[in-house]
Amino acid sequence: MTDNIKVHVSLYGTLARYGGGRYVSTLVVELPTGASKADLLTLLAIPDREKGYLFINAVLCDVPGLTTGNGQTLNDHDHIGIFSVDRIWPYQYRDGIVMSPDLVEALKEHGPMHHSYAHLADNPTSSSA
């Protein structure tokens, strides 16, 4: 058994610069076993204000301005896709999207999905579940 895991990260838009790219950056990141989504974001030094949509294994976990499940444990070979906040995800693709349980709960509190939750910037939702 190893003490580390490797996750595959794709950074899109202006976030690509955090992985050494210009428009898209893909990298493999090694983290200690038990590392969380928040640990990955800290390691990549991505400010929350620049992070838009975040997917883990094709499951939507965060939307612009609404961060959930920071304590979610990552697993070996997970794929994390992170889009810059200025990249808009067309509304017509949102119906039926698989969402993390934490995001489902946050949307119950904050209403239907919007392009951005920037109005929450002073009081962001965060769940460590």
C-alpha positions as YAML, in Angstrom:
chain: A
units: angstrom
residues:
- id: 1
  name: MET
  ca: [0.00, 0.00, 0.00]
- id: 2
  name: THR
  ca: [1.28, 3.43, -0.90]
- id: 3
  name: ASP
  ca: [1.13, 6.59, 1.17]
- id: 4
  name: ASN
  ca: [0.31, 8.69, -1.90]
- id: 5
  name: ILE
  ca: [-2.33, 8.89, -4.58]
- id: 6
  name: LYS
  ca: [-2.17, 10.35, -8.07]
- id: 7
  name: VAL
  ca: [-5.03, 12.39, -9.46]
- id: 8
  name: HIS
  ca: [-5.44, 13.62, -13.02]
- id: 9
  name: VAL
  ca: [-6.24, 17.33, -13.26]
- id: 10
  name: SER
  ca: [-7.42, 19.33, -16.25]
- id: 11
  name: LEU
  ca: [-7.42, 23.11, -15.94]
- id: 12
  name: TYR
  ca: [-9.38, 25.14, -18.47]
- id: 13
  name: GLY
  ca: [-9.36, 28.78, -19.51]
- id: 14
  name: THR
  ca: [-7.27, 31.20, -17.51]
- id: 15
  name: LEU
  ca: [-6.71, 28.53, -14.83]
- id: 16
  name: ALA
  ca: [-4.44, 26.66, -17.26]
- id: 17
  name: ARG
  ca: [-1.60, 28.91, -16.13]
- id: 18
  name: TYR
  ca: [-1.62, 27.12, -12.75]
- id: 19
  name: GLY
  ca: [-0.59, 23.97, -14.59]
- id: 20
  name: GLY
  ca: [1.88, 25.59, -16.96]
- id: 21
  name: GLY
  ca: [-0.51, 25.90, -19.92]
- id: 22
  name: ARG
  ca: [-2.11, 28.71, -21.82]
- id: 23
  name: TYR
  ca: [-5.67, 27.55, -22.59]
- id: 24
  name: VAL
  ca: [-5.80, 24.00, -21.25]
- id: 25
  name: SER
  ca: [-3.42, 22.24, -18.93]
- id: 26
  name: THR
  ca: [-3.42, 18.60, -17.92]
- id: 27
  name: LEU
  ca: [-1.26, 17.25, -15.16]
- id: 28
  name: VAL
  ca: [-0.92, 14.38, -12.74]
- id: 29
  name: VAL
  ca: [-0.69, 15.51, -9.14]
- id: 30
  name: GLU
  ca: [0.63, 13.34, -6.33]
- id: 31
  name: LEU
  ca: [-1.06, 13.84, -2.96]
- id: 32
  name: PRO
  ca: [-0.96, 11.99, 0.35]
- id: 33
  name: THR
  ca: [-3.62, 9.33, 0.81]
- id: 34
  name: GLY
  ca: [-6.66, 10.97, 2.41]
- id: 35
  name: ALA
  ca: [-6.08, 14.33, 0.69]
- id: 36
  name: SER
  ca: [-9.18, 16.39, 0.01]
- id: 37
  name: LYS
  ca: [-10.43, 18.61, -2.78]
- id: 38
  name: ALA
  ca: [-9.37, 21.61, -0.67]
- id: 39
  name: ASP
  ca: [-5.85, 20.14, -0.35]
- id: 40
  name: LEU
  ca: [-5.61, 19.89, -4.14]
- id: 41
  name: LEU
  ca: [-6.79, 23.48, -4.65]
- id: 42
  name: THR
  ca: [-4.31, 24.70, -2.05]
- id: 43
  name: LEU
  ca: [-1.47, 22.79, -3.71]
- id: 44
  name: LEU
  ca: [-2.38, 24.23, -7.11]
- id: 45
  name: ALA
  ca: [-2.69, 27.71, -5.51]
- id: 46
  name: ILE
  ca: [-5.99, 28.38, -7.30]
- id: 47
  name: PRO
  ca: [-7.83, 31.26, -5.61]
- id: 48
  name: ASP
  ca: [-11.51, 30.52, -4.96]
- id: 49
  name: ARG
  ca: [-12.50, 33.71, -6.78]
- id: 50
  name: GLU
  ca: [-10.99, 32.31, -10.02]
- id: 51
  name: LYS
  ca: [-12.49, 28.80, -9.75]
- id: 52
  name: GLY
  ca: [-15.70, 28.20, -11.68]
- id: 53
  name: TYR
  ca: [-17.18, 24.78, -12.36]
- id: 54
  name: LEU
  ca: [-15.37, 21.85, -10.76]
- id: 55
  name: PHE
  ca: [-16.03, 18.23, -11.65]
- id: 56
  name: ILE
  ca: [-14.68, 15.11, -9.96]
- id: 57
  name: ASN
  ca: [-15.04, 12.01, -12.15]
- id: 58
  name: ALA
  ca: [-17.67, 13.82, -14.28]
- id: 59
  name: VAL
  ca: [-19.75, 14.71, -11.20]
- id: 60
  name: LEU
  ca: [-20.39, 18.43, -10.75]
- id: 61
  name: CYS
  ca: [-19.14, 19.47, -7.29]
- id: 62
  name: ASP
  ca: [-18.76, 23.27, -7.43]
- id: 63
  name: VAL
  ca: [-20.23, 26.12, -9.45]
- id: 64
  name: PRO
  ca: [-18.90, 29.70, -9.62]
- id: 65
  name: GLY
  ca: [-19.16, 31.22, -6.14]
- id: 66
  name: LEU
  ca: [-20.60, 28.08, -4.53]
- id: 67
  name: THR
  ca: [-18.02, 25.69, -3.10]
- id: 68
  name: THR
  ca: [-19.14, 22.48, -1.42]
- id: 69
  name: GLY
  ca: [-17.53, 19.38, 0.02]
- id: 70
  name: ASN
  ca: [-14.03, 20.78, 0.54]
- id: 71
  name: GLY
  ca: [-13.36, 17.87, 2.85]
- id: 72
  name: GLN
  ca: [-14.28, 15.35, 0.15]
- id: 73
  name: THR
  ca: [-11.52, 12.76, 0.01]
- id: 74
  name: LEU
  ca: [-9.87, 12.21, -3.34]
- id: 75
  name: ASN
  ca: [-9.00, 8.72, -4.55]
- id: 76
  name: ASP
  ca: [-6.17, 7.35, -6.61]
- id: 77
  name: HIS
  ca: [-6.75, 8.03, -10.34]
- id: 78
  name: ASP
  ca: [-9.63, 10.47, -9.82]
- id: 79
  name: HIS
  ca: [-10.04, 12.99, -12.63]
- id: 80
  name: ILE
  ca: [-10.68, 16.59, -11.60]
- id: 81
  name: GLY
  ca: [-11.72, 19.17, -14.18]
- id: 82
  name: ILE
  ca: [-11.62, 22.81, -13.10]
- id: 83
  name: PHE
  ca: [-12.89, 25.66, -15.27]
- id: 84
  name: SER
  ca: [-12.03, 29.31, -14.79]
- id: 85
  name: VAL
  ca: [-14.81, 31.48, -13.45]
- id: 86
  name: ASP
  ca: [-15.10, 33.33, -16.77]
- id: 87
  name: ARG
  ca: [-16.10, 30.13, -18.61]
- id: 88
  name: ILE
  ca: [-19.87, 29.79, -18.75]
- id: 89
  name: TRP
  ca: [-21.48, 26.40, -18.94]
- id: 90
  name: PRO
  ca: [-24.55, 26.61, -21.24]
- id: 91
  name: TYR
  ca: [-27.78, 26.22, -19.33]
- id: 92
  name: GLN
  ca: [-29.24, 23.63, -21.73]
- id: 93
  name: TYR
  ca: [-26.59, 21.12, -20.59]
- id: 94
  name: ARG
  ca: [-27.47, 21.41, -16.91]
- id: 95
  name: ASP
  ca: [-30.65, 19.35, -16.89]
- id: 96
  name: GLY
  ca: [-29.91, 15.87, -15.61]
- id: 97
  name: ILE
  ca: [-26.26, 16.59, -14.71]
- id: 98
  name: VAL
  ca: [-24.93, 14.34, -11.99]
- id: 99
  name: MET
  ca: [-24.13, 16.47, -8.93]
- id: 100
  name: SER
  ca: [-22.38, 15.67, -5.69]
- id: 101
  name: PRO
  ca: [-24.69, 15.24, -2.68]
- id: 102
  name: ASP
  ca: [-23.11, 18.36, -1.11]
- id: 103
  name: LEU
  ca: [-23.95, 20.48, -4.16]
- id: 104
  name: VAL
  ca: [-27.52, 19.11, -4.26]
- id: 105
  name: GLU
  ca: [-27.96, 20.20, -0.62]
- id: 106
  name: ALA
  ca: [-26.41, 23.64, -1.26]
- id: 107
  name: LEU
  ca: [-28.75, 24.23, -4.21]
- id: 108
  name: LYS
  ca: [-31.73, 23.35, -2.02]
- id: 109
  name: GLU
  ca: [-30.65, 26.24, 0.20]
- id: 110
  name: HIS
  ca: [-29.70, 28.69, -2.56]
- id: 111
  name: GLY
  ca: [-32.31, 27.86, -5.20]
- id: 112
  name: PRO
  ca: [-31.99, 26.75, -8.81]
- id: 113
  name: MET
  ca: [-28.59, 26.62, -10.49]
- id: 114
  name: HIS
  ca: [-27.35, 29.98, -11.81]
- id: 115
  name: HIS
  ca: [-24.31, 30.94, -13.89]
- id: 116
  name: SER
  ca: [-22.68, 32.37, -10.77]
- id: 117
  name: TYR
  ca: [-23.11, 32.65, -7.05]
- id: 118
  name: ALA
  ca: [-20.79, 35.64, -6.79]
- id: 119
  name: HIS
  ca: [-23.31, 37.30, -4.50]
- id: 120
  name: LEU
  ca: [-22.28, 34.71, -1.90]
- id: 121
  name: ALA
  ca: [-18.65, 35.86, -1.99]
- id: 122
  name: ASP
  ca: [-19.00, 37.55, 1.40]
- id: 123
  name: ASN
  ca: [-20.57, 34.43, 2.89]
- id: 124
  name: PRO
  ca: [-19.61, 31.41, 0.74]
- id: 125
  name: THR
  ca: [-21.22, 28.06, 1.36]
- id: 126
  name: SER
  ca: [-18.74, 25.41, 2.30]
- id: 127
  name: SER
  ca: [-19.42, 21.92, 3.43]
- id: 128
  name: SER
  ca: [-16.78, 19.60, 4.81]
- id: 129
  name: ALA
  ca: [-19.04, 16.57, 4.44]
...
